[in-house]
């Protein structure tokens, strides 16, 4: 990946994170995102497999 593309992608990801963070302080962000990440991971691991068609 070129350096320009990498920098643009990183800037885009941070801008989306800022939008999602909303009114939370930057120090609170980890306390909000980490539980949701953990729940999503557990859902993927423990969830029923989808039927294959």
CHARMM-style PDB file with segment names, atoms N, HN, CA, C and O in Angstrom:
ATOM      1  N   UNK     1       0.844  -1.163   0.000  1.00  0.00      PROA
ATOM      2  CA  UNK     1       0.000   0.000   0.000  1.00  0.00      PROA
ATOM      3  C   UNK     1       0.897   1.236   0.000  1.00  0.00      PROA
ATOM      4  O   UNK     1       1.863   1.322   0.758  1.00  0.00      PROA
ATOM      5  N   UNK     2       0.564   2.165  -0.844  1.00  0.00      PROA
ATOM      6  HN  UNK     2      -0.221   2.095  -1.460  1.00  0.00      PROA
ATOM      7  CA  UNK     2       1.341   3.394  -0.921  1.00  0.00      PROA
ATOM      8  C   UNK     2       1.131   4.224   0.339  1.00  0.00      PROA
ATOM      9  O   UNK     2       0.102   4.123   1.007  1.00  0.00      PROA
ATOM     10  N   UNK     3       2.117   5.034   0.643  1.00  0.00      PROA
ATOM     11  HN  UNK     3       2.953   5.116   0.101  1.00  0.00      PROA
ATOM     12  CA  UNK     3       2.067   5.870   1.838  1.00  0.00      PROA
ATOM     13  C   UNK     3       0.897   6.847   1.787  1.00  0.00      PROA
ATOM     14  O   UNK     3       0.246   7.095   2.802  1.00  0.00      PROA
ATOM     15  N   UNK     4       0.630   7.406   0.597  1.00  0.00      PROA
ATOM     16  HN  UNK     4       1.159   7.205  -0.227  1.00  0.00      PROA
ATOM     17  CA  UNK     4      -0.488   8.344   0.441  1.00  0.00      PROA
ATOM     18  C   UNK     4      -1.807   7.654   0.762  1.00  0.00      PROA
ATOM     19  O   UNK     4      -2.615   8.173   1.532  1.00  0.00      PROA
ATOM     20  N   UNK     5      -2.023   6.481   0.168  1.00  0.00      PROA
ATOM     21  HN  UNK     5      -1.367   6.059  -0.457  1.00  0.00      PROA
ATOM     22  CA  UNK     5      -3.268   5.758   0.400  1.00  0.00      PROA
ATOM     23  C   UNK     5      -3.413   5.360   1.866  1.00  0.00      PROA
ATOM     24  O   UNK     5      -4.502   5.425   2.436  1.00  0.00      PROA
ATOM     25  N   UNK     6      -2.295   4.946   2.467  1.00  0.00      PROA
ATOM     26  HN  UNK     6      -1.411   4.893   2.004  1.00  0.00      PROA
ATOM     27  CA  UNK     6      -2.322   4.556   3.869  1.00  0.00      PROA
ATOM     28  C   UNK     6      -2.702   5.743   4.749  1.00  0.00      PROA
ATOM     29  O   UNK     6      -3.514   5.596   5.663  1.00  0.00      PROA
ATOM     30  N   UNK     7      -2.137   6.898   4.492  1.00  0.00      PROA
ATOM     31  HN  UNK     7      -1.478   7.018   3.750  1.00  0.00      PROA
ATOM     32  CA  UNK     7      -2.434   8.101   5.275  1.00  0.00      PROA
ATOM     33  C   UNK     7      -3.884   8.533   5.094  1.00  0.00      PROA
ATOM     34  O   UNK     7      -4.542   8.932   6.055  1.00  0.00      PROA
ATOM     35  N   UNK     8      -4.379   8.454   3.869  1.00  0.00      PROA
ATOM     36  HN  UNK     8      -3.845   8.130   3.088  1.00  0.00      PROA
ATOM     37  CA  UNK     8      -5.771   8.824   3.612  1.00  0.00      PROA
ATOM     38  C   UNK     8      -6.720   7.866   4.309  1.00  0.00      PROA
ATOM     39  O   UNK     8      -7.725   8.292   4.879  1.00  0.00      PROA
ATOM     40  N   UNK     9      -6.411   6.577   4.270  1.00  0.00      PROA
ATOM     41  HN  UNK     9      -5.595   6.232   3.808  1.00  0.00      PROA
ATOM     42  CA  UNK     9      -7.248   5.584   4.927  1.00  0.00      PROA
ATOM     43  C   UNK     9      -7.243   5.788   6.434  1.00  0.00      PROA
ATOM     44  O   UNK     9      -8.293   5.714   7.072  1.00  0.00      PROA
ATOM     45  N   UNK    10      -6.075   6.043   7.009  1.00  0.00      PROA
ATOM     46  HN  UNK    10      -5.221   6.103   6.490  1.00  0.00      PROA
ATOM     47  CA  UNK    10      -5.975   6.282   8.445  1.00  0.00      PROA
ATOM     48  C   UNK    10      -6.769   7.527   8.838  1.00  0.00      PROA
ATOM     49  O   UNK    10      -7.459   7.524   9.858  1.00  0.00      PROA
ATOM     50  N   UNK    11      -6.679   8.577   8.049  1.00  0.00      PROA
ATOM     51  HN  UNK    11      -6.119   8.580   7.221  1.00  0.00      PROA
ATOM     52  CA  UNK    11      -7.426   9.809   8.335  1.00  0.00      PROA
ATOM     53  C   UNK    11      -8.930   9.561   8.258  1.00  0.00      PROA
ATOM     54  O   UNK    11      -9.692  10.079   9.074  1.00  0.00      PROA
ATOM     55  N   UNK    12      -9.349   8.774   7.283  1.00  0.00      PROA
ATOM     56  HN  UNK    12      -8.729   8.354   6.620  1.00  0.00      PROA
ATOM     57  CA  UNK    12     -10.774   8.446   7.147  1.00  0.00      PROA
ATOM     58  C   UNK    12     -11.266   7.650   8.347  1.00  0.00      PROA
ATOM     59  O   UNK    12     -12.336   7.934   8.885  1.00  0.00      PROA
ATOM     60  N   UNK    13     -10.494   6.657   8.769  1.00  0.00      PROA
ATOM     61  HN  UNK    13      -9.625   6.426   8.332  1.00  0.00      PROA
ATOM     62  CA  UNK    13     -10.890   5.826   9.913  1.00  0.00      PROA
ATOM     63  C   UNK    13     -11.004   6.677  11.179  1.00  0.00      PROA
ATOM     64  O   UNK    13     -11.950   6.519  11.951  1.00  0.00      PROA
ATOM     65  N   UNK    14     -10.044   7.576  11.392  1.00  0.00      PROA
ATOM     66  HN  UNK    14      -9.275   7.704  10.765  1.00  0.00      PROA
ATOM     67  CA  UNK    14     -10.109   8.439  12.570  1.00  0.00      PROA
ATOM     68  C   UNK    14     -11.297   9.393  12.498  1.00  0.00      PROA
ATOM     69  O   UNK    14     -11.910   9.685  13.524  1.00  0.00      PROA
ATOM     70  N   UNK    15     -11.631   9.881  11.309  1.00  0.00      PROA
ATOM     71  HN  UNK    15     -11.132   9.643  10.476  1.00  0.00      PROA
ATOM     72  CA  UNK    15     -12.786  10.783  11.198  1.00  0.00      PROA
ATOM     73  C   UNK    15     -14.085  10.041  11.506  1.00  0.00      PROA
ATOM     74  O   UNK    15     -14.987  10.599  12.132  1.00  0.00      PROA
ATOM     75  N   UNK    16     -14.182   8.787  11.070  1.00  0.00      PROA
ATOM     76  HN  UNK    16     -13.450   8.333  10.562  1.00  0.00      PROA
ATOM     77  CA  UNK    16     -15.364   7.980  11.390  1.00  0.00      PROA
ATOM     78  C   UNK    16     -15.419   7.710  12.897  1.00  0.00      PROA
ATOM     79  O   UNK    16     -16.486   7.780  13.506  1.00  0.00      PROA
ATOM     80  N   UNK    17     -14.267   7.403  13.490  1.00  0.00      PROA
ATOM     81  HN  UNK    17     -13.400   7.346  12.995  1.00  0.00      PROA
ATOM     82  CA  UNK    17     -14.221   7.168  14.937  1.00  0.00      PROA
ATOM     83  C   UNK    17     -14.663   8.406  15.700  1.00  0.00      PROA
ATOM     84  O   UNK    17     -15.367   8.296  16.703  1.00  0.00      PROA
ATOM     85  N   UNK    18     -14.260   9.578  15.238  1.00  0.00      PROA
ATOM     86  HN  UNK    18     -13.688   9.667  14.422  1.00  0.00      PROA
ATOM     87  CA  UNK    18     -14.687  10.824  15.894  1.00  0.00      PROA
ATOM     88  C   UNK    18     -16.193  10.997  15.799  1.00  0.00      PROA
ATOM     89  O   UNK    18     -16.825  11.438  16.759  1.00  0.00      PROA
ATOM     90  N   UNK    19     -16.775  10.658  14.662  1.00  0.00      PROA
ATOM     91  HN  UNK    19     -16.261  10.299  13.882  1.00  0.00      PROA
ATOM     92  CA  UNK    19     -18.231  10.753  14.509  1.00  0.00      PROA
ATOM     93  C   UNK    19     -18.942   9.769  15.426  1.00  0.00      PROA
ATOM     94  O   UNK    19     -19.940  10.116  16.058  1.00  0.00      PROA
ATOM     95  N   UNK    20     -18.435   8.553  15.501  1.00  0.00      PROA
ATOM     96  HN  UNK    20     -17.624   8.271  14.987  1.00  0.00      PROA
ATOM     97  CA  UNK    20     -19.063   7.535  16.336  1.00  0.00      PROA
ATOM     98  C   UNK    20     -18.915   7.849  17.821  1.00  0.00      PROA
ATOM     99  O   UNK    20     -19.798   7.541  18.621  1.00  0.00      PROA
ATOM    100  N   UNK    21     -17.811   8.455  18.174  1.00  0.00      PROA
ATOM    101  HN  UNK    21     -17.093   8.705  17.524  1.00  0.00      PROA
ATOM    102  CA  UNK    21     -17.556   8.767  19.575  1.00  0.00      PROA
ATOM    103  C   UNK    21     -18.570   9.776  20.092  1.00  0.00      PROA
ATOM    104  O   UNK    21     -19.002   9.693  21.242  1.00  0.00      PROA
ATOM    105  N   UNK    22     -18.944  10.713  19.259  1.00  0.00      PROA
ATOM    106  HN  UNK    22     -18.593  10.780  18.325  1.00  0.00      PROA
ATOM    107  CA  UNK    22     -19.957  11.691  19.633  1.00  0.00      PROA
ATOM    108  C   UNK    22     -19.558  12.514  20.839  1.00  0.00      PROA
ATOM    109  O   UNK    22     -18.511  13.162  20.837  1.00  0.00      PROA
ATOM    110  N   UNK    23     -20.388  12.491  21.869  1.00  0.00      PROA
ATOM    111  HN  UNK    23     -21.238  11.965  21.870  1.00  0.00      PROA
ATOM    112  CA  UNK    23     -20.185  13.333  23.044  1.00  0.00      PROA
ATOM    113  C   UNK    23     -19.260  12.715  24.089  1.00  0.00      PROA
ATOM    114  O   UNK    23     -18.996  13.340  25.117  1.00  0.00      PROA
ATOM    115  N   UNK    24     -18.767  11.514  23.851  1.00  0.00      PROA
ATOM    116  HN  UNK    24     -18.982  11.007  23.016  1.00  0.00      PROA
ATOM    117  CA  UNK    24     -17.867  10.888  24.812  1.00  0.00      PROA
ATOM    118  C   UNK    24     -16.514  11.582  24.794  1.00  0.00      PROA
ATOM    119  O   UNK    24     -16.031  12.010  23.745  1.00  0.00      PROA
ATOM    120  N   UNK    25     -15.915  11.684  25.969  1.00  0.00      PROA
ATOM    121  HN  UNK    25     -16.307  11.336  26.820  1.00  0.00      PROA
ATOM    122  CA  UNK    25     -14.564  12.215  26.051  1.00  0.00      PROA
ATOM    123  C   UNK    25     -13.604  11.174  25.505  1.00  0.00      PROA
ATOM    124  O   UNK    25     -13.893   9.977  25.535  1.00  0.00      PROA
ATOM    125  N   UNK    26     -12.474  11.622  25.010  1.00  0.00      PROA
ATOM    126  HN  UNK    26     -12.240  12.594  24.986  1.00  0.00      PROA
ATOM    127  CA  UNK    26     -11.508  10.707  24.412  1.00  0.00      PROA
ATOM    128  C   UNK    26     -11.054   9.640  25.402  1.00  0.00      PROA
ATOM    129  O   UNK    26     -10.797   8.504  25.003  1.00  0.00      PROA
ATOM    130  N   UNK    27     -10.950   9.980  26.672  1.00  0.00      PROA
ATOM    131  HN  UNK    27     -11.158  10.902  26.996  1.00  0.00      PROA
ATOM    132  CA  UNK    27     -10.525   9.005  27.678  1.00  0.00      PROA
ATOM    133  C   UNK    27     -11.587   7.947  27.942  1.00  0.00      PROA
ATOM    134  O   UNK    27     -11.261   6.866  28.432  1.00  0.00      PROA
ATOM    135  N   UNK    28     -12.857   8.232  27.630  1.00  0.00      PROA
ATOM    136  HN  UNK    28     -13.122   9.111  27.233  1.00  0.00      PROA
ATOM    137  CA  UNK    28     -13.942   7.285  27.842  1.00  0.00      PROA
ATOM    138  C   UNK    28     -14.152   6.356  26.649  1.00  0.00      PROA
ATOM    139  O   UNK    28     -14.864   5.357  26.758  1.00  0.00      PROA
ATOM    140  N   UNK    29     -13.553   6.671  25.541  1.00  0.00      PROA
ATOM    141  HN  UNK    29     -12.975   7.482  25.452  1.00  0.00      PROA
ATOM    142  CA  UNK    29     -13.798   5.944  24.292  1.00  0.00      PROA
ATOM    143  C   UNK    29     -13.498   4.454  24.419  1.00  0.00      PROA
ATOM    144  O   UNK    29     -14.283   3.623  23.963  1.00  0.00      PROA
ATOM    145  N   UNK    30     -12.374   4.112  25.031  1.00  0.00      PROA
ATOM    146  HN  UNK    30     -11.736   4.788  25.401  1.00  0.00      PROA
ATOM    147  CA  UNK    30     -12.009   2.710  25.200  1.00  0.00      PROA
ATOM    148  C   UNK    30     -12.990   1.946  26.061  1.00  0.00      PROA
ATOM    149  O   UNK    30     -13.245   0.766  25.822  1.00  0.00      PROA
ATOM    150  N   UNK    31     -13.539   2.607  27.057  1.00  0.00      PROA
ATOM    151  HN  UNK    31     -13.332   3.566  27.251  1.00  0.00      PROA
ATOM    152  CA  UNK    31     -14.519   1.951  27.938  1.00  0.00      PROA
ATOM    153  C   UNK    31     -15.840   1.696  27.223  1.00  0.00      PROA
ATOM    154  O   UNK    31     -16.624   0.856  27.664  1.00  0.00      PROA
ATOM    155  N   UNK    32     -16.096   2.393  26.150  1.00  0.00      PROA
ATOM    156  HN  UNK    32     -15.459   3.075  25.792  1.00  0.00      PROA
ATOM    157  CA  UNK    32     -17.328   2.202  25.391  1.00  0.00      PROA
ATOM    158  C   UNK    32     -17.127   1.161  24.287  1.00  0.00      PROA
ATOM    159  O   UNK    32     -17.951   0.261  24.127  1.00  0.00      PROA
ATOM    160  N   UNK    33     -16.053   1.279  23.540  1.00  0.00      PROA
ATOM    161  HN  UNK    33     -15.384   2.010  23.670  1.00  0.00      PROA
ATOM    162  CA  UNK    33     -15.827   0.414  22.385  1.00  0.00      PROA
ATOM    163  C   UNK    33     -15.432  -1.002  22.779  1.00  0.00      PROA
ATOM    164  O   UNK    33     -15.899  -1.960  22.162  1.00  0.00      PROA
ATOM    165  N   UNK    34     -14.587  -1.156  23.787  1.00  0.00      PROA
ATOM    166  HN  UNK    34     -14.208  -0.378  24.287  1.00  0.00      PROA
ATOM    167  CA  UNK    34     -14.098  -2.478  24.165  1.00  0.00      PROA
ATOM    168  C   UNK    34     -15.222  -3.453  24.513  1.00  0.00      PROA
ATOM    169  O   UNK    34     -15.196  -4.581  24.021  1.00  0.00      PROA
ATOM    170  N   UNK    35     -16.206  -3.081  25.332  1.00  0.00      PROA
ATOM    171  HN  UNK    35     -16.227  -2.165  25.732  1.00  0.00      PROA
ATOM    172  CA  UNK    35     -17.291  -4.039  25.608  1.00  0.00      PROA
ATOM    173  C   UNK    35     -18.079  -4.432  24.363  1.00  0.00      PROA
ATOM    174  O   UNK    35     -18.467  -5.591  24.218  1.00  0.00      PROA
ATOM    175  N   UNK    36     -18.316  -3.483  23.469  1.00  0.00      PROA
ATOM    176  HN  UNK    36     -18.001  -2.542  23.587  1.00  0.00      PROA
ATOM    177  CA  UNK    36     -19.038  -3.820  22.242  1.00  0.00      PROA
ATOM    178  C   UNK    36     -18.219  -4.755  21.360  1.00  0.00      PROA
ATOM    179  O   UNK    36     -18.769  -5.653  20.723  1.00  0.00      PROA
ATOM    180  N   UNK    37     -16.912  -4.547  21.321  1.00  0.00      PROA
ATOM    181  HN  UNK    37     -16.464  -3.817  21.838  1.00  0.00      PROA
ATOM    182  CA  UNK    37     -16.039  -5.427  20.553  1.00  0.00      PROA
ATOM    183  C   UNK    37     -16.058  -6.835  21.138  1.00  0.00      PROA
ATOM    184  O   UNK    37     -16.124  -7.822  20.406  1.00  0.00      PROA
ATOM    185  N   UNK    38     -16.000  -6.914  22.448  1.00  0.00      PROA
ATOM    186  HN  UNK    38     -15.946  -6.112  23.042  1.00  0.00      PROA
ATOM    187  CA  UNK    38     -16.047  -8.212  23.121  1.00  0.00      PROA
ATOM    188  C   UNK    38     -17.376  -8.915  22.874  1.00  0.00      PROA
ATOM    189  O   UNK    38     -17.396 -10.114  22.597  1.00  0.00      PROA
ATOM    190  N   UNK    39     -18.475  -8.193  22.968  1.00  0.00      PROA
ATOM    191  HN  UNK    39     -18.459  -7.219  23.193  1.00  0.00      PROA
ATOM    192  CA  UNK    39     -19.785  -8.793  22.709  1.00  0.00      PROA
ATOM    193  C   UNK    39     -19.900  -9.303  21.274  1.00  0.00      PROA
ATOM    194  O   UNK    39     -20.447 -10.379  21.034  1.00  0.00      PROA
ATOM    195  N   UNK    40     -19.391  -8.540  20.342  1.00  0.00      PROA
ATOM    196  HN  UNK    40     -18.946  -7.666  20.538  1.00  0.00      PROA
ATOM    197  CA  UNK    40     -19.438  -8.972  18.932  1.00  0.00      PROA
ATOM    198  C   UNK    40     -18.618 -10.231  18.729  1.00  0.00      PROA
ATOM    199  O   UNK    40     -19.037 -11.141  18.015  1.00  0.00      PROA
ATOM    200  N   UNK    41     -17.457 -10.286  19.351  1.00  0.00      PROA
ATOM    201  HN  UNK    41     -17.116  -9.546  19.931  1.00  0.00      PROA
ATOM    202  CA  UNK    41     -16.597 -11.473  19.232  1.00  0.00      PROA
ATOM    203  C   UNK    41     -17.284 -12.687  19.833  1.00  0.00      PROA
ATOM    204  O   UNK    41     -17.266 -13.763  19.237  1.00  0.00      PROA
ATOM    205  N   UNK    42     -17.888 -12.531  21.002  1.00  0.00      PROA
ATOM    206  HN  UNK    42     -17.903 -11.656  21.487  1.00  0.00      PROA
ATOM    207  CA  UNK    42     -18.606 -13.645  21.613  1.00  0.00      PROA
ATOM    208  C   UNK    42     -19.775 -14.098  20.750  1.00  0.00      PROA
ATOM    209  O   UNK    42     -20.040 -15.294  20.630  1.00  0.00      PROA
ATOM    210  N   UNK    43     -20.468 -13.149  20.154  1.00  0.00      PROA
ATOM    211  HN  UNK    43     -20.253 -12.177  20.251  1.00  0.00      PROA
ATOM    212  CA  UNK    43     -21.572 -13.488  19.262  1.00  0.00      PROA
ATOM    213  C   UNK    43     -21.088 -14.332  18.084  1.00  0.00      PROA
ATOM    214  O   UNK    43     -21.744 -15.298  17.695  1.00  0.00      PROA
ATOM    215  N   UNK    44     -19.948 -13.966  17.526  1.00  0.00      PROA
ATOM    216  HN  UNK    44     -19.415 -13.181  17.842  1.00  0.00      PROA
ATOM    217  CA  UNK    44     -19.399 -14.710  16.392  1.00  0.00      PROA
ATOM    218  C   UNK    44     -18.943 -16.107  16.804  1.00  0.00      PROA
ATOM    219  O   UNK    44     -19.141 -17.066  16.058  1.00  0.00      PROA
ATOM    220  N   UNK    45     -18.345 -16.229  17.968  1.00  0.00      PROA
ATOM    221  HN  UNK    45     -18.185 -15.450  18.574  1.00  0.00      PROA
ATOM    222  CA  UNK    45     -17.808 -17.514  18.416  1.00  0.00      PROA
ATOM    223  C   UNK    45     -18.917 -18.447  18.878  1.00  0.00      PROA
ATOM    224  O   UNK    45     -18.897 -19.636  18.561  1.00  0.00      PROA
ATOM    225  N   UNK    46     -19.881 -17.922  19.621  1.00  0.00      PROA
ATOM    226  HN  UNK    46     -19.897 -16.956  19.879  1.00  0.00      PROA
ATOM    227  CA  UNK    46     -20.904 -18.757  20.226  1.00  0.00      PROA
ATOM    228  C   UNK    46     -22.174 -18.881  19.394  1.00  0.00      PROA
ATOM    229  O   UNK    46     -23.024 -19.720  19.692  1.00  0.00      PROA
ATOM    230  N   UNK    47     -22.313 -18.077  18.378  1.00  0.00      PROA
ATOM    231  HN  UNK    47     -21.622 -17.395  18.136  1.00  0.00      PROA
ATOM    232  CA  UNK    47     -23.529 -18.073  17.578  1.00  0.00      PROA
ATOM    233  C   UNK    47     -23.690 -19.345  16.757  1.00  0.00      PROA
ATOM    234  O   UNK    47     -22.727 -20.058  16.474  1.00  0.00      PROA
ATOM    235  N   UNK    48     -24.924 -19.602  16.389  1.00  0.00      PROA
ATOM    236  HN  UNK    48     -25.706 -19.024  16.618  1.00  0.00      PROA
ATOM    237  CA  UNK    48     -25.207 -20.759  15.549  1.00  0.00      PROA
ATOM    238  C   UNK    48     -24.685 -20.509  14.146  1.00  0.00      PROA
ATOM    239  O   UNK    48     -24.792 -19.394  13.636  1.00  0.00      PROA
ATOM    240  N   UNK    49     -24.125 -21.527  13.520  1.00  0.00      PROA
ATOM    241  HN  UNK    49     -24.039 -22.433  13.935  1.00  0.00      PROA
ATOM    242  CA  UNK    49     -23.647 -21.338  12.146  1.00  0.00      PROA
ATOM    243  C   UNK    49     -24.826 -21.122  11.198  1.00  0.00      PROA
ATOM    244  O   UNK    49     -25.906 -21.676  11.397  1.00  0.00      PROA
ATOM    245  N   UNK    50     -24.609 -20.335  10.199  1.00  0.00      PROA
ATOM    246  HN  UNK    50     -23.731 -19.884  10.037  1.00  0.00      PROA
ATOM    247  CA  UNK    50     -25.635 -20.079   9.195  1.00  0.00      PROA
ATOM    248  C   UNK    50     -25.786 -21.297   8.297  1.00  0.00      PROA
ATOM    249  O   UNK    50     -24.807 -21.980   8.000  1.00  0.00      PROA
ATOM    250  N   UNK    51     -27.018 -21.568   7.863  1.00  0.00      PROA
ATOM    251  HN  UNK    51     -27.814 -21.013   8.105  1.00  0.00      PROA
ATOM    252  CA  UNK    51     -27.171 -22.689   6.920  1.00  0.00      PROA
ATOM    253  C   UNK    51     -26.551 -22.327   5.570  1.00  0.00      PROA
ATOM    254  O   UNK    51     -26.637 -21.186   5.118  1.00  0.00      PROA
ATOM    255  N   UNK    52     -25.943 -23.292   4.957  1.00  0.00      PROA
ATOM    256  HN  UNK    52     -25.873 -24.220   5.324  1.00  0.00      PROA
ATOM    257  CA  UNK    52     -25.322 -23.070   3.651  1.00  0.00      PROA
ATOM    258  C   UNK    52     -26.307 -23.469   2.553  1.00  0.00      PROA
ATOM    259  O   UNK    52     -26.950 -24.516   2.618  1.00  0.00      PROA
ATOM    260  N   UNK    53     -26.402 -22.620   1.566  1.00  0.00      PROA
ATOM    261  HN  UNK    53     -25.880 -21.769   1.513  1.00  0.00      PROA
ATOM    262  CA  UNK    53     -27.301 -22.896   0.439  1.00  0.00      PROA
ATOM    263  C   UNK    53     -26.531 -23.234  -0.779  1.00  0.00      PROA
ATOM    264  OT1 UNK    53     -27.120 -23.497  -1.828  1.00  0.00      PROA
TER     265      UNK     53
END
